[in-house]
Amino acid sequence: MGAHLLGAEDLHLEYPTRVVLDQVTLGVNEGDRIGIVGRNGDGKSSLLGLLAGTITPQDGQVTHRNGLRVGMLSQSDGLNPAESVGHAIVGDRAEYEWAGQARIRDVIAGLVSDLDWHAPIGDLSGGQRRRVELAALLVGEWDLLILDEPTNHLDVEAITWLAGHVTHRWPPNAGGLLVVTHDRWFLDEVCTATWEVHDGIVEPFEGGYAAYVLARVERDRIAAATEAKRQNLMRKELAWLRRGAPARTSKPKFRIEAANALIADVPPVRNPLELQRLAVARLGKDVVDLEDASVSFDGHEVLHEITWRIGPGERAGVLGVNGAGKSTLLGLVSGSLEPTSGRVRRGKTVRIGILDQQFRRLAEIAGDRVREVLARTRTTFRVEGHDLTPAQLLERLGFAHEHLATRVGELSGGQKRRLQILLLLLDEPNVMILDEPTNDVDADMLAALEDLLDSWPGTLIVVSHDRYLVERVTDQQYALLDGRLRHVPGGVDEYLRLRAEEKAAAAASAGATPAAAGSSGVSGAELRAMQKRSRAIERRIDKLTLARQELQEQMAGVEPSDYEALTQLTGQLHAMDAEMAELEERWLELAEQLG
């Protein structure tokens, strides 16, 4: 176990209406990578605020190790709209100061390489601002990083980069990480321990998300009488983790024998043949066909000659960076947008339901109470052979009974999302489009949604940056790359590889600009050679930086009267500085050519 970073003793926090945390005692040590889960409103962000020192408890105390450097990313945006991207990230530091540090270069390349360094923050989208805020935090030197929903607004590439960064940022038994996120792939990839915040307590589990699901199923089995509903849902989740995702179950604390014993009687997550049969019965064989469909806005082509035949019961995930044209593609499928060229055909019986990001449908009923809204819907809904009332279905989605009297406009983001999903299901669409369905949704709610979708017999199209959700509920994945739709049999991993190749090709073509010192074009081999030289320069800069520090320490130990030794060491220092300046200049030239 690493050295102690911070400790909390008997923390008590309450608001006028409820107790958030009661007598919570915990500690964070060097090497800890802790993921924090729990339902929305149960106190995850409050816990982070207490540990960071931004919230004061009514009772108990938090103690930090002397000199502890804590870096925190909150959910609110603290950027100055008038500031430039570059200034927000590196401040007033001269270029040679930060460009010579491999970690800072990596953060900039990983998060903001596509942004204009001189653009004002006020001109950026929400996702771009989030990446700038993350980059500004990660270029700093911290002993403990506290991240509250860092993956919000990030695409699957940026999330993958962030997971790699925090995994390798410190040596294995150094530094500490506390992260609240609903991104279950990220939790599994990064965390070695999980804290569940519930009922005023913080319950620790060893391992990432998969190990936490296993431990929770075991815990719930022991308390089966009170936890029956949650337990059954989590057993299903465990069955999927165990049967479908070997990488997750190779992590520490995932005991395969225990998992097998707990899921011995759990049927497969989905019965694809039965769902296909039901989908054909409800839909017929023709659903939506896109044939050579292109879409242009103001002369700019967003989608190019896309052919996609969507069949009954198909469950497809659509991947792509922000701005790749995903919403445009959904518009073509749903009929809210017509192609500029090509055509779209829809089957006669198609009924399309859309879960959008804006809650447009709920705005019309904002003044109604939830109970009144449910009274106007159909009386029962069939799930896995059982008839449920709308209120029971809403409860199954994690909606508390006491909130049925609340007006729709007064619900929290997560509650609105639950009601929105319920109304969508009650409409009985046979084609469902989910556009970023994980916003405002906690991990338990996602498991409940996935559980309902498992038995839903229709065509499902999901656009999401939540890798876990896409892999969990869809059977095929497609990627939007350069305006074209491409089937990716290898799923998210294949998509990330294709994106890396696309970036390398873009960097190669960028080498043909005047910035590349008159180069008339760069071949793939030349590009790789430039990247190799760039990495070699980075390694040499890192070595020189260490050698310079050692030399300065050596000079500090020399007697002031020993002029000869001081002169010799000063000469070495000047030679190092000259080499460093030359290396940095060469690195910047290469960076410009590589884009």
Disulfide bonds with the S-S distance in Angstrom:
none
